[in-house]
């Protein structure tokens, strides 16, 4: 008995992976079967970033208190900190991340989201990360971080809803 060849794939079963960028993307779409599009804030992070100011934190997904924010990285950000771990995933471009372990956190341990810090943070330099498309970086709780991007880049930041999280569902939702 012979097994069917796995190399014989029908053309209708093949898929093409396309990587987007801030300069060239195709807006995604949502195919609903038995629901209402107003229940979804389906967006394209590249489109959201193309309309955002540098380092705005625009929510593109939410699950209870957790949020995914699209961030346009361009130039140098302010220093920020959070009472909890955060993660960034670079979707396009290159972002350098500088980290400082704060001598004293200005946040309550139960604080949500990140806050901007004024001036240079006081503490021990932890190092830097150079993240490019597809790289993920941890922003540890109790550390200050600052992003630098020589050209317009795109990140997704996973955090909790905070004072700087912007909700623009009406602008990005498909209807």
N, C-alpha and C positions, 0 to 999 in steps of 0.2 A: 504494500500500500504506500503510495507516495503522498507526501504532504504538499499542500499548495505553496507555491513560491511566495515568500514574503516580499520579494522585490517587485512583484507584479501588482502595483497599486493603480487602481483606476484613477483617471484624472479627476473625477468628481470627488475622490476621497483625499486629494492632496491639498495641503495648506501652504500658504506663504507667510512667513513671519516678516513683518516690516517694523523697523525701529523708527520711532518718531524723534523729533528734536524740536527745539524752539523755532528754528528756521523753517522746518518742513515737517508737518504732521497732517494726518487725516483725522478729522473729528470722529470720535467713536459714536456708536449709536446703540440704542437699547431696543431689542426686539421683545415686545410684550405679547404674551399669549392670552392671558385672561386677567388683566389687571389694568390699572390706571397709571399713566406716565407721571401724573402729579405726585405719586408716592415715592418718586425717585429723584435724587439730585445727581444724576449721571452726568459726569463732566469729563472733559479732556484736560489733564493737568497742563499740557502745553498751551492750550487756549487760555486757561485761567491765568497761567504765568505771563502770557503775552499781554494780558490786560492789567497786570498788577504792577504796583510800584515795587522797587527793590525791597525785599525782606518783609513784605506784607505776608501775613499768615492766613490764607484763605481756605476755609474748610471745604474739602471735596468728598469727605466721607465721615460718618459718625456712627459709633456704636456705644450707646449709653454715655459715659463720661469721656470715652476715648475718641480721638479725632485724628484724621489724616489731613494735613494742611499742605496745599501747593504753595511753594515759596520760589519766587524769582530771586536768585542770588546774582547780585551785580554790584561790584565795588566792595566796600567794607561795611559790614553790619555793626551795630552797637554790640556791646557785650551783653549777654543774657545768662540767666540761670533758671533752674527749675528744682523743685524739691523731690522730683522723681526722675528716673531714667527717661531719656527721650532717644529717638533714633532718627537719622536722616538717611535717605536713599537718593543718590544723585542720579537723576534721569537724563540729564544732558549737560555737557560742559565739564568744567573742573572747578572744584571748591576746596579751598584750604581752610581747615578748622584749627583754631588755636584753643587750647584748654588750660585753665588755671584752677587748681584745687583751692577753693575759697577758705581763708582763715576763719571767717564767720559768715554763715548764710543769712541773708536778710529775710528769708522766707520761713514761715511756719512749716513744720514737717508735713502737714496735711494740705499745703497749698497746691492749687491746680494750675497747669499751664506754666509757661515761662514768663519771666518779666525782664525788662531792660534794666541794665545797671548803669549808673552814672559814672563816668570816668574810667580809669584803669582799675581792674579788680585787685584786691590785696590777697596774696596767697602764693603758693608754690606753683611754678610753671610745670605743667604736666607734659607738654609737647605739642606737636601738631600732626594733623592728618591731611594728606592730599588725596582727595576722593574724586574719581572720575566716573563717567557714565557706568552705572551698574554697581558701584561701590556703596556699601552701607557703613555708617559710623555710629557708634554709641556716644551719646552725650550724657555722661554720668551725673546722677543726682549729687547736688552740692558742689558741682563744678561750674565755673563760668566758661562760656564759649563765645567765640566770634568767628564769623564766616568772612572769607575774602574770595571774590571771584573776578578774575581779570576780564572776562567777557560774560555776557548774559548767560546764565545757566539755570537749570531747573532742579529743584529738590522736592521730595515728599518728606514731610516731617511727621512722625508719629508721636503723639503727646496726649495730654488730657486738655479738655476745653479750658482755656484761660482767658485773662482779661484782653489779650491781643488777638484772639481768634476771631476772624471775620466770617460771618455767615452771609453768603450771597446766593442762597438757593434760588431765589427768583430769577437771577441773571444766568445761572449755569444749568438749571434743570431743563430737561427736555419736556415739552408739552405737545 
